Amino acid sequence: MTADASPQVQSAVSAAFSAEWGRVVASLIAFTGDWDLAEECAQEAFARALQTWERDGVPARPGAWLTTAARNRAVDVLRRRANESAKLRDAALLQPSTPPGANGSEADDSGIGDDRLRLIFTCCHPALPLEARVALTLRTLTGLTTAEIARALLVAETTMAQRLVRAKGKIRNAAIPYRVPPADLLPDRTTGVLAVLYLLFNEGYSATSGADVVRADLCAEAIRLARLLARLMPGEPEAGGLLALMLLQDSRRAARTDADGELVTLEDQDRGRWDRAEIADGQRVLQDALQAGRPGPYQLQAVIASCHASADKASDTDWGLIARVYGQLTRIIASPVVQLNRAVAVGMAQGPAAGLALLDSLAGSGALAGYHLLPAARADLLRRLGRQAEAADAYGAALALAGTDAERRYLMRRQAAAAAEAAISRD
Protein backbone atom coordinates (compact mmCIF):
# COMPACT_ATOMS: atom_id res chain seq x y z
CA MET A 1 0.00 0.00 0.00
CA THR A 2 1.15 3.53 -0.70
CA ALA A 3 1.60 6.16 2.00
CA ASP A 4 -0.39 8.63 -0.13
CA ALA A 5 -3.65 6.75 0.42
CA SER A 6 -5.69 7.23 3.58
CA PRO A 7 -6.26 4.25 5.89
CA GLN A 8 -9.90 4.15 4.74
CA VAL A 9 -8.93 3.87 1.08
CA GLN A 10 -6.19 1.35 1.83
CA SER A 11 -8.73 -0.74 3.72
CA ALA A 12 -11.23 -0.50 0.85
CA VAL A 13 -8.62 -1.57 -1.71
CA SER A 14 -7.47 -4.46 0.52
CA ALA A 15 -11.06 -5.65 0.90
CA ALA A 16 -11.59 -5.36 -2.85
CA PHE A 17 -8.40 -7.32 -3.49
CA SER A 18 -9.59 -10.21 -1.31
CA ALA A 19 -13.07 -10.21 -2.82
CA GLU A 20 -12.40 -9.30 -6.45
CA TRP A 21 -8.89 -10.38 -7.49
CA GLY A 22 -9.96 -13.74 -8.85
CA ARG A 23 -12.96 -12.22 -10.65
CA VAL A 24 -10.83 -9.48 -12.29
CA VAL A 25 -8.07 -11.84 -13.40
CA ALA A 26 -10.57 -14.40 -14.69
CA SER A 27 -12.36 -11.76 -16.74
CA LEU A 28 -9.09 -10.53 -18.25
CA ILE A 29 -7.91 -14.03 -19.13
CA ALA A 30 -11.21 -14.62 -20.89
CA PHE A 31 -10.79 -11.30 -22.72
CA THR A 32 -7.09 -11.47 -23.72
CA GLY A 33 -6.16 -15.15 -23.51
CA ASP A 34 -2.87 -13.97 -21.96
CA TRP A 35 -2.39 -15.07 -18.34
CA ASP A 36 0.64 -12.87 -17.63
CA LEU A 37 -0.96 -9.79 -19.17
CA ALA A 38 -4.11 -10.43 -17.15
CA GLU A 39 -2.19 -10.51 -13.87
CA GLU A 40 -0.11 -7.46 -14.82
CA CYS A 41 -3.15 -5.36 -15.72
CA ALA A 42 -5.04 -6.48 -12.62
CA GLN A 43 -2.12 -5.41 -10.42
CA GLU A 44 -2.00 -2.02 -12.14
CA ALA A 45 -5.74 -1.55 -11.67
CA PHE A 46 -5.46 -2.09 -7.91
CA ALA A 47 -2.48 0.27 -7.75
CA ARG A 48 -4.42 2.89 -9.69
CA ALA A 49 -7.40 2.46 -7.32
CA LEU A 50 -5.31 3.71 -4.41
CA GLN A 51 -4.81 7.06 -6.13
CA THR A 52 -8.14 7.43 -7.90
CA TRP A 53 -10.33 6.36 -4.97
CA GLU A 54 -8.44 8.75 -2.71
CA ARG A 55 -9.35 11.59 -5.08
CA ASP A 56 -12.84 10.57 -6.23
CA GLY A 57 -14.04 8.33 -3.40
CA VAL A 58 -14.60 4.58 -3.27
CA PRO A 59 -16.98 3.54 -6.07
CA ALA A 60 -20.30 1.92 -5.28
CA ARG A 61 -19.23 -1.21 -7.19
CA PRO A 62 -15.48 -1.64 -6.67
CA GLY A 63 -15.31 -4.89 -8.61
CA ALA A 64 -16.83 -3.41 -11.76
CA TRP A 65 -14.54 -0.36 -11.49
CA LEU A 66 -11.43 -2.53 -11.12
CA THR A 67 -12.41 -4.86 -13.96
CA THR A 68 -13.06 -1.95 -16.32
CA ALA A 69 -9.79 -0.25 -15.35
CA ALA A 70 -7.83 -3.46 -15.85
CA ARG A 71 -9.54 -4.17 -19.15
CA ASN A 72 -8.82 -0.68 -20.45
CA ARG A 73 -5.18 -1.13 -19.48
CA ALA A 74 -5.09 -4.44 -21.35
CA VAL A 75 -6.49 -2.79 -24.46
CA ASP A 76 -3.78 -0.10 -24.24
CA VAL A 77 -1.04 -2.73 -23.96
CA LEU A 78 -2.40 -4.75 -26.87
CA ARG A 79 -2.72 -1.61 -28.97
CA ARG A 80 0.98 -0.90 -28.48
CA ARG A 81 1.98 -4.38 -29.53
CA ALA A 82 2.19 -4.32 -33.28
CA ASN A 83 2.26 -8.07 -33.47
CA GLU A 84 -0.89 -8.24 -31.38
CA SER A 85 -3.05 -6.15 -33.71
CA ALA A 86 -5.08 -9.11 -34.90
CA LYS A 87 -5.78 -10.15 -31.34
CA LEU A 88 -6.84 -6.61 -30.53
CA ARG A 89 -9.34 -6.55 -33.41
CA ASP A 90 -10.78 -9.89 -32.30
CA ALA A 91 -11.03 -8.67 -28.72
CA ALA A 92 -12.74 -5.46 -29.77
CA LEU A 93 -15.35 -7.41 -31.69
CA LEU A 94 -16.06 -9.52 -28.59
CA GLN A 95 -16.21 -6.58 -26.18
CA PRO A 96 -19.59 -6.44 -24.42
CA SER A 97 -21.52 -3.22 -23.98
CA THR A 98 -21.47 -3.53 -20.20
CA PRO A 99 -18.33 -3.70 -18.05
CA PRO A 100 -17.03 -7.24 -17.46
CA GLY A 101 -18.12 -8.55 -14.11
CA ALA A 102 -21.16 -6.29 -14.03
CA ASN A 103 -23.71 -8.77 -15.31
CA GLY A 104 -21.54 -11.90 -15.50
CA SER A 105 -20.16 -13.69 -18.55
CA GLU A 106 -21.95 -15.69 -21.16
CA ALA A 107 -22.41 -19.32 -20.24
CA ASP A 108 -20.32 -21.97 -21.93
CA ASP A 109 -21.26 -25.58 -22.70
CA SER A 110 -21.84 -26.24 -19.01
CA GLY A 111 -24.47 -23.53 -18.75
CA ILE A 112 -22.43 -21.81 -16.02
CA GLY A 113 -21.30 -18.30 -16.86
CA ASP A 114 -18.83 -17.34 -14.14
CA ASP A 115 -15.27 -16.69 -15.32
CA ARG A 116 -13.89 -17.68 -11.93
CA LEU A 117 -15.29 -21.16 -12.29
CA ARG A 118 -13.73 -21.40 -15.74
CA LEU A 119 -10.45 -20.29 -14.20
CA ILE A 120 -10.59 -22.92 -11.45
CA PHE A 121 -11.24 -25.70 -13.92
CA THR A 122 -8.52 -24.45 -16.25
CA CYS A 123 -5.99 -24.29 -13.39
CA CYS A 124 -6.96 -27.81 -12.38
CA HIS A 125 -6.94 -29.37 -15.85
CA PRO A 126 -5.81 -33.01 -15.69
CA ALA A 127 -3.06 -32.32 -18.24
CA LEU A 128 -1.21 -30.34 -15.55
CA PRO A 129 0.78 -32.02 -12.76
CA LEU A 130 -0.95 -31.87 -9.38
CA GLU A 131 1.65 -29.55 -7.84
CA ALA A 132 1.22 -27.15 -10.78
CA ARG A 133 -2.55 -27.15 -10.35
CA VAL A 134 -2.20 -26.16 -6.70
CA ALA A 135 0.32 -23.40 -7.42
CA LEU A 136 -1.60 -21.98 -10.37
CA THR A 137 -4.87 -22.00 -8.43
CA LEU A 138 -3.27 -20.04 -5.60
CA ARG A 139 -1.64 -17.58 -7.97
CA THR A 140 -4.62 -16.76 -10.15
CA LEU A 141 -7.53 -17.09 -7.73
CA THR A 142 -6.01 -15.59 -4.59
CA GLY A 143 -3.39 -13.15 -5.88
CA LEU A 144 -0.64 -14.58 -3.71
CA THR A 145 2.83 -13.71 -4.97
CA THR A 146 5.24 -16.35 -6.19
CA ALA A 147 7.27 -15.91 -3.01
CA GLU A 148 4.18 -16.34 -0.82
CA ILE A 149 3.13 -19.49 -2.66
CA ALA A 150 6.65 -20.87 -2.40
CA ARG A 151 6.64 -20.31 1.36
CA ALA A 152 3.16 -21.79 1.72
CA LEU A 153 4.08 -24.95 -0.19
CA LEU A 154 7.62 -25.12 1.21
CA VAL A 155 9.61 -24.97 -2.01
CA ALA A 156 12.24 -22.54 -3.27
CA GLU A 157 10.94 -19.36 -4.91
CA THR A 158 12.89 -20.12 -8.08
CA THR A 159 11.34 -23.59 -8.22
CA MET A 160 7.88 -22.14 -7.80
CA ALA A 161 8.49 -19.51 -10.48
CA GLN A 162 9.56 -22.23 -12.93
CA ARG A 163 6.54 -24.32 -11.98
CA LEU A 164 4.15 -21.47 -12.72
CA VAL A 165 5.86 -20.64 -16.02
CA ARG A 166 5.66 -24.28 -17.14
CA ALA A 167 2.00 -24.53 -16.13
CA LYS A 168 1.03 -21.42 -18.10
CA GLY A 169 3.13 -22.62 -21.05
CA LYS A 170 1.37 -25.99 -20.96
CA ILE A 171 -2.03 -24.29 -21.06
CA ARG A 172 -0.93 -22.11 -23.98
CA ASN A 173 0.91 -24.75 -26.02
CA ALA A 174 -1.63 -27.51 -25.48
CA ALA A 175 -4.47 -25.07 -26.21
CA ILE A 176 -6.22 -26.08 -23.00
CA PRO A 177 -9.66 -24.44 -23.29
CA TYR A 178 -10.59 -21.73 -20.82
CA ARG A 179 -13.97 -23.11 -19.86
CA VAL A 180 -15.95 -25.34 -17.60
CA PRO A 181 -15.89 -28.71 -19.38
CA PRO A 182 -18.97 -30.14 -21.11
CA ALA A 183 -21.49 -31.95 -18.96
CA ASP A 184 -20.14 -35.41 -19.83
CA LEU A 185 -16.66 -34.46 -18.54
CA LEU A 186 -17.77 -32.39 -15.58
CA PRO A 187 -17.91 -35.18 -12.94
CA ASP A 188 -14.33 -36.30 -13.59
CA ARG A 189 -13.02 -32.73 -13.70
CA THR A 190 -14.97 -31.71 -10.60
CA THR A 191 -13.33 -34.52 -8.66
CA GLY A 192 -9.91 -33.13 -9.58
CA VAL A 193 -10.86 -29.59 -8.58
CA LEU A 194 -12.18 -30.75 -5.21
CA ALA A 195 -9.03 -32.79 -4.62
CA VAL A 196 -6.81 -29.78 -5.28
CA LEU A 197 -8.78 -27.57 -2.91
CA TYR A 198 -8.70 -30.21 -0.18
CA LEU A 199 -4.96 -30.64 -0.66
CA LEU A 200 -4.53 -26.91 -0.15
CA PHE A 201 -6.57 -27.04 3.05
CA ASN A 202 -4.73 -30.06 4.43
CA GLU A 203 -1.36 -28.45 3.80
CA GLY A 204 -2.51 -25.55 5.93
CA TYR A 205 -4.30 -27.62 8.59
CA SER A 206 -1.65 -30.34 9.00
CA ALA A 207 1.57 -29.10 7.49
CA THR A 208 3.82 -31.82 6.10
CA SER A 209 7.01 -30.12 7.29
CA GLY A 210 8.37 -26.96 8.85
CA ALA A 211 8.23 -25.23 12.20
CA ASP A 212 4.44 -24.85 12.42
CA VAL A 213 1.85 -27.61 12.47
CA VAL A 214 -0.89 -25.20 11.28
CA ARG A 215 -0.75 -22.44 8.65
CA ALA A 216 -3.93 -20.45 9.18
CA ASP A 217 -3.58 -18.32 6.05
CA LEU A 218 -3.51 -21.37 3.79
CA CYS A 219 -6.58 -22.82 5.54
CA ALA A 220 -8.42 -19.56 5.02
CA GLU A 221 -7.57 -19.43 1.31
CA ALA A 222 -8.73 -23.01 0.78
CA ILE A 223 -12.02 -22.36 2.57
CA ARG A 224 -12.59 -19.20 0.54
CA LEU A 225 -12.09 -21.07 -2.73
CA ALA A 226 -14.28 -23.98 -1.58
CA ARG A 227 -17.03 -21.54 -0.61
CA LEU A 228 -16.76 -19.96 -4.05
CA LEU A 229 -16.98 -23.33 -5.78
CA ALA A 230 -19.96 -24.43 -3.68
CA ARG A 231 -21.74 -21.18 -4.49
CA LEU A 232 -21.03 -21.53 -8.20
CA MET A 233 -22.05 -25.21 -8.29
CA PRO A 234 -25.11 -25.46 -6.03
CA GLY A 235 -26.19 -28.73 -7.68
CA GLU A 236 -22.97 -30.56 -6.76
CA PRO A 237 -23.36 -31.98 -3.23
CA GLU A 238 -19.70 -32.95 -2.96
CA ALA A 239 -18.72 -29.29 -3.34
CA GLY A 240 -20.92 -28.55 -0.33
CA GLY A 241 -19.53 -31.62 1.44
CA LEU A 242 -15.96 -30.39 0.97
CA LEU A 243 -16.83 -26.92 2.25
CA ALA A 244 -18.58 -28.41 5.29
CA LEU A 245 -15.60 -30.67 5.99
CA MET A 246 -13.18 -27.75 5.85
CA LEU A 247 -15.35 -25.58 8.10
CA LEU A 248 -15.82 -28.32 10.70
CA GLN A 249 -12.14 -29.17 10.79
CA ASP A 250 -11.05 -25.55 10.80
CA SER A 251 -13.34 -24.85 13.76
CA ARG A 252 -10.84 -26.78 15.91
CA ARG A 253 -7.76 -25.00 14.59
CA ALA A 254 -7.23 -22.64 17.54
CA ALA A 255 -7.27 -25.57 19.98
CA ARG A 256 -4.79 -27.75 18.05
CA THR A 257 -1.82 -26.01 19.64
CA ASP A 258 -1.36 -24.51 23.09
CA ALA A 259 0.01 -21.11 24.06
CA ASP A 260 3.56 -22.39 23.53
CA GLY A 261 2.80 -23.75 20.06
CA GLU A 262 2.80 -27.36 21.23
CA LEU A 263 0.51 -29.88 19.52
CA VAL A 264 -2.69 -30.83 21.38
CA THR A 265 -4.51 -33.97 20.22
CA LEU A 266 -8.26 -33.99 19.62
CA GLU A 267 -8.89 -35.94 22.81
CA ASP A 268 -7.12 -33.35 24.96
CA GLN A 269 -8.25 -30.15 23.25
CA ASP A 270 -10.04 -27.40 25.15
CA ARG A 271 -13.39 -27.57 23.37
CA GLY A 272 -14.27 -24.15 24.68
CA ARG A 273 -11.78 -22.82 22.14
CA TRP A 274 -13.59 -24.39 19.21
CA ASP A 275 -15.31 -21.92 16.90
CA ARG A 276 -18.99 -22.64 17.48
CA ALA A 277 -20.15 -20.28 14.73
CA GLU A 278 -17.96 -22.11 12.23
CA ILE A 279 -19.30 -25.46 13.47
CA ALA A 280 -22.88 -24.27 12.99
CA ASP A 281 -22.02 -23.03 9.50
CA GLY A 282 -20.38 -26.34 8.60
CA GLN A 283 -23.28 -28.39 9.88
CA ARG A 284 -25.76 -26.25 7.96
CA VAL A 285 -23.78 -26.66 4.74
CA LEU A 286 -23.50 -30.40 5.38
CA GLN A 287 -27.25 -30.83 5.88
CA ASP A 288 -27.92 -28.98 2.63
CA ALA A 289 -25.49 -31.26 0.78
CA LEU A 290 -26.90 -34.46 2.28
CA GLN A 291 -30.41 -33.56 1.13
CA ALA A 292 -29.35 -34.41 -2.43
CA GLY A 293 -29.27 -38.07 -1.40
CA ARG A 294 -25.91 -38.68 -3.11
CA PRO A 295 -23.39 -39.08 -0.28
CA GLY A 296 -19.80 -38.98 -1.48
CA PRO A 297 -16.43 -39.13 0.26
CA TYR A 298 -16.31 -35.46 1.28
CA GLN A 299 -19.82 -35.57 2.69
CA LEU A 300 -19.00 -38.73 4.67
CA GLN A 301 -15.81 -37.18 6.05
CA ALA A 302 -17.84 -34.12 6.99
CA VAL A 303 -20.30 -36.38 8.85
CA ILE A 304 -17.37 -37.74 10.86
CA ALA A 305 -16.10 -34.22 11.57
CA SER A 306 -19.61 -33.25 12.64
CA CYS A 307 -19.70 -36.15 15.11
CA HIS A 308 -16.54 -34.83 16.75
CA ALA A 309 -17.86 -31.27 16.73
CA SER A 310 -21.11 -32.34 18.42
CA ALA A 311 -19.38 -33.96 21.41
CA ASP A 312 -19.13 -31.60 24.38
CA LYS A 313 -16.51 -33.89 25.94
CA ALA A 314 -14.14 -36.37 24.35
CA SER A 315 -15.92 -39.16 26.25
CA ASP A 316 -19.20 -38.18 24.54
CA THR A 317 -17.84 -38.96 21.07
CA ASP A 318 -19.97 -41.50 19.19
CA TRP A 319 -17.09 -43.70 18.07
CA GLY A 320 -19.44 -46.46 16.98
CA LEU A 321 -21.08 -44.17 14.42
CA ILE A 322 -17.70 -42.84 13.32
CA ALA A 323 -16.41 -46.38 12.77
CA ARG A 324 -19.49 -47.25 10.71
CA VAL A 325 -19.12 -44.14 8.54
CA TYR A 326 -15.45 -44.97 8.00
CA GLY A 327 -16.55 -48.43 6.94
CA GLN A 328 -18.84 -46.86 4.36
CA LEU A 329 -16.03 -44.56 3.27
CA THR A 330 -13.62 -47.45 2.70
CA ARG A 331 -16.10 -48.92 0.23
CA ILE A 332 -15.90 -45.71 -1.78
CA ILE A 333 -12.21 -44.86 -1.38
CA ALA A 334 -9.66 -47.66 -1.37
CA SER A 335 -7.23 -45.49 0.56
CA PRO A 336 -4.84 -46.84 3.20
CA VAL A 337 -5.16 -43.56 5.10
CA VAL A 338 -8.92 -44.08 5.35
CA GLN A 339 -8.26 -47.63 6.55
CA LEU A 340 -5.88 -46.22 9.16
CA ASN A 341 -8.53 -43.81 10.43
CA ARG A 342 -11.14 -46.57 10.49
CA ALA A 343 -8.80 -48.75 12.55
CA VAL A 344 -8.38 -45.98 15.10
CA ALA A 345 -12.16 -45.49 15.26
CA VAL A 346 -12.71 -49.23 15.71
CA GLY A 347 -10.11 -49.18 18.47
CA MET A 348 -12.00 -46.44 20.27
CA ALA A 349 -15.40 -48.08 19.72
CA GLN A 350 -14.60 -51.77 20.28
CA GLY A 351 -11.44 -51.63 22.31
CA PRO A 352 -7.73 -51.05 21.55
CA ALA A 353 -7.07 -54.69 20.69
CA ALA A 354 -9.60 -54.64 17.83
CA GLY A 355 -8.08 -51.49 16.38
CA LEU A 356 -4.52 -52.75 16.81
CA ALA A 357 -5.31 -55.90 14.83
CA LEU A 358 -6.46 -53.77 11.92
CA LEU A 359 -3.40 -51.53 12.18
CA ASP A 360 -1.01 -54.48 12.25
CA SER A 361 -2.65 -55.87 9.12
CA LEU A 362 -2.31 -52.48 7.44
CA ALA A 363 1.33 -52.20 8.48
CA GLY A 364 2.00 -55.66 7.06
CA SER A 365 0.72 -54.56 3.67
CA GLY A 366 3.42 -51.91 3.39
CA ALA A 367 0.90 -49.45 1.97
CA LEU A 368 1.79 -46.75 4.52
CA ALA A 369 5.53 -47.30 4.79
CA GLY A 370 7.12 -44.02 5.80
CA TYR A 371 3.84 -42.47 7.00
CA HIS A 372 4.42 -41.34 10.58
CA LEU A 373 0.77 -41.48 11.66
CA LEU A 374 0.70 -45.28 11.31
CA PRO A 375 3.28 -45.98 14.05
CA ALA A 376 1.84 -43.06 16.04
CA ALA A 377 -1.62 -44.67 15.97
CA ARG A 378 -0.15 -48.05 16.91
CA ALA A 379 1.69 -46.41 19.80
CA ASP A 380 -1.50 -44.85 21.13
CA LEU A 381 -3.42 -48.13 21.06
CA LEU A 382 -0.50 -50.00 22.63
CA ARG A 383 -0.40 -47.37 25.38
CA ARG A 384 -4.12 -47.84 26.03
CA LEU A 385 -3.53 -51.60 26.28
CA GLY A 386 -0.82 -51.03 28.90
CA ARG A 387 1.97 -52.31 26.64
CA GLN A 388 4.15 -49.34 27.44
CA ALA A 389 7.52 -50.63 26.25
CA GLU A 390 6.08 -51.47 22.82
CA ALA A 391 4.33 -48.10 22.78
CA ALA A 392 7.63 -46.33 23.44
CA ASP A 393 9.22 -48.15 20.50
CA ALA A 394 6.30 -47.24 18.24
CA TYR A 395 6.48 -43.59 19.30
CA GLY A 396 10.17 -43.69 18.41
CA ALA A 397 9.36 -45.04 14.95
CA ALA A 398 6.82 -42.26 14.42
CA LEU A 399 9.30 -39.66 15.69
CA ALA A 400 11.81 -40.68 13.04
CA LEU A 401 9.24 -39.99 10.31
CA ALA A 402 7.44 -36.86 11.60
CA GLY A 403 7.78 -33.77 9.45
CA THR A 404 7.00 -30.80 11.72
CA ASP A 405 8.81 -29.60 14.82
CA ALA A 406 5.59 -29.53 16.86
CA GLU A 407 4.78 -33.15 15.99
CA ARG A 408 8.29 -34.26 16.87
CA ARG A 409 8.12 -32.56 20.25
CA TYR A 410 4.73 -34.15 20.95
CA LEU A 411 5.99 -37.63 20.03
CA MET A 412 9.09 -37.14 22.17
CA ARG A 413 6.91 -36.33 25.17
CA ARG A 414 4.71 -39.37 24.53
CA GLN A 415 7.72 -41.62 24.05
CA ALA A 416 9.30 -40.43 27.29
CA ALA A 417 6.06 -40.98 29.23
CA ALA A 418 5.60 -44.49 27.84
CA ALA A 419 9.23 -45.36 28.59
CA ALA A 420 8.84 -44.11 32.16
CA GLU A 421 5.66 -46.20 32.61
CA ALA A 422 7.44 -49.23 31.21
CA ALA A 423 10.31 -48.73 33.68
CA ILE A 424 7.89 -48.48 36.60
CA SER A 425 6.20 -51.70 35.48
CA ARG A 426 9.53 -53.51 35.35
CA ASP A 427 10.38 -52.38 38.85
N, C-alpha and C positions, 0 to 999 in steps of 0.2 A: 504494500500500500504506500501511496505517496504522502509526504507530509503536508502537501498543499490541500488535501481533502479533509473536511471536517470529520470528526468521529462518526456523526450520523450518516454521512455519505459512505464512508469506509464500511460501516456496518451494513448499509443497504447493498453495496456492491458485493460484500462477502456473502450475504444471504442469497443474492442473485446468482453468484457463482455456484454455491452448493445446489441451488434448485434448478438452475438453467443451463449449466455448462454442457451437460450431455445432450440436451435438446438443441442448443445452438450448434454444436459440432456436428450432430447427426444431420441437421438441416443443411449445413454447408457441404458435408460429404455427398449428400443426395444431389445438391446443386452443381458442385464442381467435379465430383469424382476424384478429388485430390485430397488425401488424408492429411498430408503435411500442411497444405495451404489452408485447409479447414481449421486446423489447430492454431496456425499462425494468425489467421484473421479473427478467430474467436478471442485469442489472447489480446489482440489489439483493441477489439471492441470493449473488453472489460477495462483495459487501461484508459481508453477514451472516456468511458463512463465516469471514472473518477473526476475528470475535469469538467465534463459537460453537465453531469448531475449536480456538481457543486455550484455551477453557474445558473442552470435552468431549473433545478429541482429534480427530485427522483420521479421518473415517469410513472403513470398509473399502471402500466403493464411493462415492467422491466424486461421480461423475456422477449416480448415482441420488439422492443427498442434495441436490445442487444443483437437479436437475430438480424434485424434490418441493417444495423451498423456493420456487422460482420459481413453480411452479404454484399453490401455496397463496397466494402474494402476488397472483397474477393473479385468483384467486377473490375475494380481499378487495377488490381494486380494482373488479371487476365488481359486487360486491355493493353497493358504495357508489354506483354509478352507477345512478340510478333509471331512466334511459332505456335501461339495458343489462340490465334484469331478464329480458327474454325470452331474451337471449343466455345469461345465466347459467343459466336453467332448462335450455336446450338443452345447454349444456356439462356441467351436472351429470348429465344423462341419459346423456351419452357417456363419462363418467369411468370409466376402467377400475379394476379392483380392485387392480391392482398399480401401483407408481409408474411414470410414463412413463420410458422409457429403460431400465427394468429388464429387460424381456423383448422389447423392440422394439415397433413399431407394426404394426397390421394391414396386410396387403398391399393395394395398390390394383389397378387393372386390369392393371398390368404384372407383378404377382406379386412385386414387390419392396417390402418393408415398412420401409424405413429413411427416417425423416423428413428426414435430411440430404440424401438423394438427391432427395426431392421438392423440398427447398429449392433445390438447385442447378438443377434443371430449371425451377423457377418463376422464379428470378433470371435465367435465360438464355432466357426465353420469347421467341420470334421477334417478338412484338408490341412488345418493348422495343428502343430503339436500342442499338447495340453498346456505346457508352460507358456507358450506364446498366446494362447487364448486368454489365460489369466492376466498376463501382462497387458495385452492390448485392451481388454475389457476395462482394467483399471485406468489405463491412460486416456481412453476416449470417453468413457462414461463418467469418470469422477474428476478428471483434470489433474490427477496427481502427476508430479514431475517424474522424469526418469529416475532421478536420484531417490525420490520418495518411494517409488515402486521397488527399486533395487533394495532399499533398506527393509521394506515391508516383507519382501520375499527372500531376503538374506542372500543376495548375489551381488557381485561387483557391479558398479554403475556402468562400466564399459560393456560388461556382458549383457546387461539389461538393454542398453542402447542398441547393441547388435541384434538382440532378440526382437526388439520392436521394428527395426529396419527390415529384418528378414520377413517378419510377419506381414508388414505392409507391402513388401515386394511380392510376396506370395499371392496376396489378394489381387494385386495389380497384374502380375504376369499370368496367373491362372484364370484371370477374368472372373473371380468369385463374385457372384451377383450381390448387389447391395439390396437385400430384400428379405422379408420373411419367406421361408420356403413354401412351396405349394402344399395343399392340405395333405397329400399322400406322404410327404416327407416330414411334415411338422412333428409327429410324435417322436421320431428318432432324433431330430434336431433339438427338440425341446428337452429331451433327456440330457443331451450334452450341455445345453445352457444351464440347466439346473445343477448338474454336476460341477460345473465351473464355479458357480456362485457358492455352492456348499463348500467347495475346496477353499475358496477365499475366506469364508467364515471360519472354517476349522483352523486355518493357518493363524487367524487372529485369536481364536478361542483357546486353542491348545497348540502353541507354537512348537515346531519340530526341533528348533535349536535356538540358542541365544540366551541372553541373560534373563529375559522375562517369559513367564509361562503364558501370559495373556497380552495381546496387543489390541487395546480397545478401539483404536482408530480403524483397524482393518475389519473388526467385527461390525462397526457402525457402517462402513462402506458396503459390506456384503448385505446387511439388512436393508439398506437404502435401495440397493439394486434389486433385491428380492421383492421388496414392496412395490417397486416400479413394475417388475415383471408380472406380479400377481394382479396389479391394477390393469395392466394392459392385456392380460389373458384371463379374464374372469371365468371363462369356461373350462380352464385347466385346473383340476383340483390339486394336482401335485405341486403346482406353483404356490397355491395357498398352503399346502402341507409343508413345503420348504420354508416359507415365511414363518409359519407357526412354530416350526421346529427351532429356527434361529431365535425367535423372540423368547421362547420358553427356556432355551439354553442360556441365552444372553442375560436373562433375568437373574441368574445366579452368579454373574461374572464378578460383582463386587465382593462376594463372599468366598471366592476361590483362592484368594490369598489374604494373609493377615496384614497387620500394620507394618510388619517388617518385610513384606513381600514373600513370605513363606507359603508354600502350597498347603491348602486345606482341602481334604477330601470331602465328597458330598455328604458322607455320614456325619462328619464333624462340623459342617458349616453352620454358622449362625444364620438361621433362616429368617431372622428379623431383618437381615441385610438384603434379602432378596427383593427385587423390584416387583411389587405386587401389581402395579399398573401394567407393567410389561407382561406379566403372567396373564392377567385378564385379557389383554389384547391378543396374546398368542392363543389362548383358549377360545376366544371368539372367532379368530381366523380359522382355527382347526375345526370348529363345529360347522362353519360355513363350507369348508372343503369336504368334510365327511358327508354332508347332505347329498353330494353327487352320487354316492353309493359306489364309488370306484376307488377303494383304498389302495394306495400305492406305497412304496417304501418310505417316502418322506412323511406321508400322513401317519404311517405306523410308528415311525420314530418319534413323531410329534406326540402321539398318544402316550408313548413311554415317558417322554419328557413331561407331559401333563400329569402323569401319575406321580412323578417325583415332586412336581410343583404343588400338588394338592395335599401333600403330607405335611402336617404341621410339625411333626417330629419324625426323625429318621425311623423310629420304631413303628410309625404309622404307615410306612410305605407298603403298598400292595404288591409285594414281590411275586406272588402267584400270578396276578394279572400281567405283570411285566414279563415274566417268563413265558407266558402263553403268547403274548404279542411278539416276543422275539422268535418263538417257534413259528409263528405265521410269517415273520419277516424272513427267516431262513429259507422258507419255501419260495420266496420271491427273489431273494438275493443270495447266491451261493458264495458268500463272502466269509473268509475265516475270521475277520474282525467281528462280524455279526455273530458268528458261532462263539467267539470268545465272550462277547457280552451276554449271550444267552446262558453260557455256562456259569458266569458270575451270578446272573439272576436265579438260575436253578439252585446254585449254592446257597443263596439267601433265602429262597422259598422252601427248599426241601432238605437243607442241611449242607454243611461244607463238604462232606464226603461225596455227595452226589455231584456237586459242581466240580470238585477236584477230578473225579473220574472223567468228566467231559473235557476238562483242560488237559489232562494227561494224554487223552486220545488225540486232541488237537495238536499238542506238542509233538507227538510221535509222527504226525503227518508231515512235519517240516514246513507247513504252509506259512507259519508266522516266525520263521527263523530270523533273528535279529530285531524282532519287534519287542520293545522293552515292557509293554503292558502285559504280555503273556506271563513272563516270570513274576511280574509284580502281582498279577491276579492270583497266581499259584501261591505266592508267598502269603497273601492275605488269607486265603482259605486254609493253608497249613497253620498259620498263626491261630485262627479260630478253632482249629482241631487240637491245639495244644502241642503241635509238633514244631517246637520253637527252633531247634537246631536246623531242621530242614527249611524252615521259613527264613532263617538268617541267610542260608546259602542261596535261596531263591531271590531274596532282596539283593544280594550281592550280584547275582546274574543280571537282574534288572538295572542295577546301578551302572554296570559296565556298558549298557546300551542306551541309557537315557540321554536325551538331547539337550535339555535345558538345565540351567544352574539350579532353579527352584526345585525341579523334579529330583535332581541328584541329591540335594540337601535333604529333601523329604525321605528318600529311600535310605540315605545314610542314617537318619534318625530311627527309622523303622528297623533297619538291620541291627543297629546297636541295641535297641530295646529287645528284639527277639534273641540276640546273642546273650544278653544279660539274663533273660528269663530261662534260656537253656542252661546257663551256668548254675542258676539257683536250683533248677530241677536236678542237675547232676549232683549237687551238694546234698 
